[in-house]
Amino acid sequence: MLIIHVGPRKTASTYLQANFYRNRGKLWKQGWLYPVLSLKVRNAHHEIGSALDEIRSGIGPMADAIRKAGRRAAAHKANILISTESFHRWLPADFLALGALFGQEEIRIAYVLRDPVSRMCSLWSETVKGGKTHSLVAYSERQLAAPLASAALNCLVELGPVLAEPRLTVTVLDFEQIRKNKGDIFVAFCSDILKVDGVEPATGTVRNERHPLEIYDYLRILTKAGGAEVGKRDILYWRRFLRSHDENDLALIVDTVARIGADSRSLLRFERKAPWFAALDEHARQALEGVIAPPSPRQALFDGPDIEAFSYDVACFESLPEIRARSMPRSRNLRASRSAGAGAALLRSCAPSRGASASD
């Protein structure tokens, strides 16, 4: 069997990948190969996700590495597990082609389902970390303009084509139910998808730390001042930011933005009884019936209280002296670190197995 964990983003994928990698010896003993196929990123399989032309043609170094891993698994009668969020761009035929390269006909897609609004807010913060400047209000409005067509809100945008392919099976791991049960998503993945018990999360795994929303809105100000390459995804922007701001800096940013921006703060409330939210829930429940693990007693997939968030209109205060005095020198520092080639050093310093817990 080949199990392909496809994420999606902001569903503890990095945490899962870190623990798959750190526990690969234990998984191997229980019949699961978690192959290392790249020297760049050893704990996940992002380079498989980006080698789609090789997967389709069967020609190239990655295709050769996949075949080699498949032969190793076959020699030991082992199953194969791979993981990367970049698979969300693939077609069902691409998963089947990947299975053929591995020498596997039985292919299962593993998908982690998270509350759509909570995930949408996390996706927004992730875009800001990469150098985008849109507000949470603008981002939310764009998704809510057509909720059923939004990949950020509707899991079926990604899962629908896979569910319709009879040669693929799907298991959806219920992130919200695992959290309600105070469980660990790695343990749940091993138990409910790999059917392996007794494998615990590796010690020393680092969480992705959540930050107050003021930090992300301040980051938008830095970006507009030139700290990131506007229009491009600056994958190291967030790491450069954290390296140049200590805990006292972050606390001062939160206090300053909250105080100066108080009059420009907008409260966002996402009501679960709203027609668009009820439609999302109904579509997901009908499509995913029988494929969700663990089995849920909830009548609604995405139950619970309404979700609230807030956003600042930074245009109202980004030019104030107190903000400019902090943001302008910092944006210059971030630009200087990028131009000085700090990106390569940051890449070398990034431990490959950093991640987030299921509670994030």
C-alpha positions, 0 to 999 in steps of 0.5 A: 500500500502507498499512503500519500499524506497531502496536508493541506497547509495549516493542519499540523503537516510540518509536525506530522512530517517531523515525527514521521521522519524522526520515527522512521526506524520504528515505522520501518519495524512495523512495516512502513517505509518513510523514504528519504528522497532528497538531501535538501529536505529530508523530513518531507517529500516536497521535491516529489510534489514539485517533480510532476513532469518526472512523475508523469513521464517516468524519466529523471533522477526523482523518478529513479529515486522513487523506483529505488524506494519502491524496490526497497519496500517490496524486498521487505514487503513494506508499505510506503508513506510519503508526505507533502502539502504540495500535492494539492495541485495534483490530479488523480491521474498523477497520484496513480502515476506516482503509485506506479513508480513506487510499484504500488497499486493500492493508493490511499490519500490521507487528508487532515480536515480542519475548521474552515474559518480557523484555517482561513485565518491561519492561511492569511497569516501565512501569506503575510509571513511570505511578504503579502500586504492584504488585510485579514478583512480583504482576504476574508472578503475574497474567500467569502465572495464564493465560499464553495469555490474557495480552496481556503474554505471548502475542502472539496475543492481539493478532495472532490476530484480524488473522491471521484476516482474509484482507483483511489481511496481516501481517509480524512483525519478529523483535526477538530475531533482529535483536538476535542479528545485532547489527542495528538494528531501524530498518534491519531495518524498512526492509529487511524491511517497506518494502523500502527499503535505504540509510536509516540511523538519524538521528543524535542519537537518544536511548536510553530508559535502563534503570535498576536494579530498585531504582529502580522499587521505590523509585518504588513507595514514592514513589507510595504516599507520595503522589507520584503519583495512585494509581489513575490513569495519571500519564503525566508521573510518571517525568519528574518523578521524573527531573527531581528526582533526579540521578545521585548521587541514583539511585546512592544509592537503588540502594545504600540499597534493595539494602542495607536491602531485602536480606532482602526480595528475591525472585529470580524465575526464568522457565524456558524448559522450563516447560510454560507457556513451551513452550506459548507458544512452540509457539502462536506458532511455528505461527501465525506460520509464514511471516510472520516476518522476517528468517527465523530458523534457531532451532527455538524462537522464544524460545530462550536461557538462562532469564530471572532478575529480582528484586523487593523486598517494599517493605512490609518496609522502606518505613517505616524512618527511612532510607527515609522520610527520602528518600521523604517530602520527594521525594513532596511535591516531586513533588506540588508540581510537579504542582499547580504546573502543571509538567506543561505545561512538561514536555510542552513540554520533551519532544522528540518523537523520543526513543526506544530502540535495538533492544538495549533 
